[in-house]
């Protein structure tokens, strides 16, 4: 868990520095989107489309994965942990 949080922190810090650097050169996200021919509204539309596709598929998959995980958790013997 600590590695994950450290990675998230590093990504956030790198993003902050990259954003500050772009701001130093007066480059905005709207300008970058304009260069690639998109608008913030179009990006938001793609995010909604992706969400509308992903959520039902995740729910459908969880109807199979969660019962299998539960059965495995209940019926398999616990593994021994290695100690440092």
VENRA-V506962 format. One record per backbone hydrogen bond with DSSP energy under -1.0 kcal/mol. CO is the residue of the C=O (numbers start at 1). NH is the residue of the N-H. E is the energy in kcal/mol with one decimal. If there is no record, write none. Layout:
co=<CO CO>
nh=<NH NH>
e=<E E>
This chain:
co=<1 2 3 4 5 6 7 8 9 10 11 12 13 14 15 16 17 18 19 20 21 22 23 28 29 30 31 32 33 34 39 40 41 42 43 44 45 46 47 48 49 50 51 53 54 55 56 57 58 59 61 61 62 64 65 66 67 68 69 70 71 72>
nh=<5 6 7 8 9 10 11 12 13 14 15 16 17 18 19 20 21 22 23 24 25 27 26 32 33 34 35 36 38 37 43 44 45 46 47 48 49 50 51 52 53 54 55 57 58 59 60 61 62 63 64 65 66 68 69 70 71 72 73 74 75 76>
e=<-2.3 -2.3 -2.5 -2.5 -2.4 -2.4 -2.4 -2.5 -2.6 -2.6 -2.4 -2.1 -2.3 -2.6 -2.7 -2.4 -2.4 -2.5 -2.4 -1.8 -1.0 -2.4 -1.7 -1.8 -2.6 -2.2 -2.0 -1.3 -2.9 -1.2 -2.2 -2.4 -2.2 -2.2 -2.2 -2.4 -2.4 -2.5 -2.3 -2.9 -1.6 -2.8 -2.4 -1.1 -2.6 -2.4 -2.4 -2.5 -2.3 -1.1 -1.4 -2.8 -1.7 -1.6 -2.8 -2.6 -2.5 -2.3 -2.8 -2.4 -2.6 -2.0>
